[in-house]
Amino acid sequence: MLTFQKFSGLPTDKKLKYLSENGVLLCTRSYAKTRVSLYSVGKFYAEVWFNRNTDDISNVLPFTTTKCLKVYLDMIDISDIYQE
């Protein structure tokens, strides 16, 4: 597994390859004219930002803080845990 620092230093194409081979897609959300896919990668996360009109990748943003996960919390359904 790459460290956060090594992953951050990779060019975009290598980041995408690494995510496809080692990341776990957690969810996808829409924001303005973009689609954002969230991946878990060991001890960090990465968002891949796509232009919704062209499907081109505009950015790959790795992060380690859980604050960045806040926008995804409403998308997680944990109702199965509380079924009686």
ABEGO torsion letter per residue (X at the ends): XBBAAAAAABBAAAAAAAAAAABBBABBBBBEABBBBBBBBEABBBBBBBBAAAGBBABBBBBABAAAAAAAAAABBAAAAABX
